[in-house]
């Protein structure tokens, strides 16, 4: 087995630390790293010969935004992105660790890449993202998959070109690992290649301090830390100048924005107001934390027509006892009161949520509390999951007496209850004309295109791919429960 060069290793002890020191902001100098290759004739020639890369991303929007930075860094070397994995000379698998199913997909994917490595000795396989942040998983990857060449964590994206240089410079002999567990810092000015030219994610915060007992994100993403407001607005203005129609403000908990900044007058509400005051067609944000979602944010959403009337408000459970075991910092009653305040000021709001079924030792009564909450809120959409224990979390240590069979049965009851209310919400849009941002060719019908309404609902309608990236008017004709069918109007 090839020698492994460790630049850093993950440590949960370090990952959970939350010191009160200020977070540093670093301005990335890409020319320094690019020059490593340009000044080395052998590596420069190798890049010219093997000049393509492929990226596959699993997981959340934060990973998608990371993908754009990874693509930007590789493109700065003159490499071209390809959509077929077989055509790539560098393959990047950007991983997620929120659920076991995500890990299993990555293992299968890596196994399939082995044949490509056997055919091409110069092929570079890179693994990154949240999955590699746990010590046992990292050791398993290194031991069982010796053909993985470079592994780096969520805090080490800005070091990617240096890792690639170290690997190529030692002529592929040593595998490179750089997975540091720390509070993190903010790195500005990393080169970016956006995935499209009309809708863009803009990070406003990184990390999470909530430490919900089922969630590994605080360990993999580090301390909650806010970008400077001026840096965020600068990025938004650049996107606007490039013709982007939609900006999505992104954070594990956007409501925490500004709490770590010296200027305590800077809040998520004030940032959202500033971004929405720009002449951008659409503004959205992900994701909110119920107990920190302020009335000021509600007022800002109600004030601006270009803020999409869609709020993702994860509840996880409708049972106070389960919420307490999850270490969620609100009660069912507080959540419902927030929903009432939102609906009072934003009557046309579309609320979505995350719900976990089968949290360790969830009783039938506790599950019924969740069904009761759904009945009261009447969500427009929801993301539902069967609990999956994650190494390093408090809940993973619990002795769970609920059978998998019962969890699956409850999951079916949960989705059935949610689906009772989707048609009630959807019915109000039939025969109405709505503005739709076209995002892709329809997955089910190549003669149609798909787009999203102001409430994040998908609409499919007859149209040409040239419409992608445009906002068009569509008459809503048919409710398909999770989407609509419609027709474009002049």
MOLINFEN-V654119 format. One line per field, one symbol per residue. ss: DSSP state (a for helix, b for strand, c for the rest). phi: phi as a letter, one per 40 degrees, with the letter a starting at -180 (. if undefined). psi: psi as a letter, one per 40 degrees, with the letter a starting at -180 (. if undefined). Layout:
BEGIN
ss: ???
phi: ???
psi: ???
END
This chain:
BEGIN
ss: cccbbbbbcccaaaacccccccccbbbccaaaaaaaaaccaaaaaaaaaccbbbbbbcccaaaaaaaaaaaaaaaccccbbcccaaaccbbbbbbccccaaaaaaaaaaaaaaaaaaaaccccbbbbbbaaaacaaaaaaaaaacccccbbbccccaaaaaaaaaaaaacccccbbbbcccccccbbbccccccccccbbbbbcbbccccccccccaaaaacccbbccaaaaaaaaaaaaaccccbbbbbcccaaacccccccccccaaaaaaaaacccccbbbbbcbcaaaccaaaaaaaaacccbccbbbbccbcccaaaaaaacccccaaaaaaaaaaaaaaccccbbbbbbbbccccccaaaaaaaaaaaaaacccbbbbbbccccccccaaaccccccaaaaaaaaaaaaaaaaaaaaaaaaaacccbbbbbbbbbccccccbbbbbcccccbbbbbccaaacccbbbbbbbbbcccbbbbbbcc
phi: .ccbcccabcaccccccbccccccbbbcbccccccdcccbdccccccccbbbbbbbbbhcccccccdccccccccccgcbcbcbcccccbbbbcbbbcbcdcccccdccccccdcccccbcccbbbbagcdcccdcccccccccbccccbbacccbdccdccccccccccfgcbcbbbbcbacgbbbcgcdbbccabbbbcbcbbbgabcfdccbcddccbgccabccdcccccccccccccgccbbbcbacacccdgcbccccccbccccdcccccccbcbbbaabbbdcbcccccdcccccbcccccbbcbcbgacbcccdcccgcbabdccccccdccccccbdccbbbabbbbgddgccccccccccccdcccfccaabbacdbcbdgbcccccccbcccdcccccdcccccccccbdccccdcbcgcbbcbccbacdccaccbbbabccbgccbbacacdccdgbbbcbccbacbgcabbabcbc
psi: hiihhhdiiihddddehgieiihihhhhgdddddddddehdddddddddgfiihhhhiaadddddddddddddddeeeihhiehdeeiehhhhhiiedidddddddddddddeddddddhdehhhhhaaddeehdddddddddegeehdhhiadeedeeddddddddddefedhihhgghhidiihhifhihhieiedhhhhhdiiaiedfieeheddddeaihhhihdddddddddddddeeidhhhhhidgdeehedeidheehidddddddddeifidihiihiihdeehidddddddddhdehhfhhhghddiehddddddefifiidddddddddddddegdeihhiihhhifihfhiddddddddddddddgidiihiihhhhhheiddeeihhehidddddddddddddddededdddddeeheihihhhhdiihdeheeiiiiiadeeihhhihiieeeheihihhhhdhhfceiiiahii.
END
